[in-house]
């Protein structure tokens, strides 16, 4: 087959390793050494590409490194086959390639190396264009690169099949039916996967943000974002995995997005109290707490008439919002407002109710007098 063909040296045992090494132990040592060299070469290829790119050009490194790795692996396979005396058997089984087959092999190699070069160029482009931007996270850049890499290798695979004149019609039909079956069987999983891509691109929250999912859903700090789910640490110390499709189908509140959060504490004052004076005291009291921001300044508004009090809403802002800072600020605000009202003699009433009955003359007569009822939060409706 190959005796007078393209590579006549193949009949002589390729590299002559089989004639030099005659024992099984020696063949095993040669095989392990050849495989180790190939694996080590592939491991060092990344570093070698970076060094070559610094001294020459990145495009040269992208072409030279894959050719070098392919050459080393091909040599390792040749050495192993020759050591065990299988080279001529493999060549006889394959047969002597024609000129067309050699051309197809060359085109296949060029397509494979081209795919590697294109993916490397995409990696450099992403690092140069959006690597220094705060608008895109490392995780989103990695997802973009992996998707681009998948598209490039799919196109390279289709090109190789076309070079070898493989009929793609049956393959595409089978892939279509397989896609329908997989889509029906794993629609929830695919929904979570698609929702994961949407979250990666829209960026409604990032790792470390304080979010709440749904009106009465999970609330906590985002610890990890994957393609299928989002991991949240609640304020009880629990880790919760929420599917991305659940997050995409509900309202989402991000309390860390703007870097500050407004809090409101309701307090009721007696109907006989000076409301304007109470508003001024509440503003001053909240402005003195450590967590309250000066800009925007604290503001107290009159909200409504309750059964036993006029309800005021004491509003102020905190920065770097977290659950601990929120509750600490609320506690300090309530304490400061109460102390200020106590010093000024402004009463925070508890709910009261007067129970009366009707007599024959149509006049109301008091039956029970003013009787305190069960306490509720100050300013609450009764």
Order of alpha helices (4+ residues) and beta strands (2+ residues): alpha-alpha-alpha-alpha-alpha-alpha-alpha-alpha-beta-beta-beta-beta-alpha-beta-beta-alpha-beta-beta-alpha-beta-beta
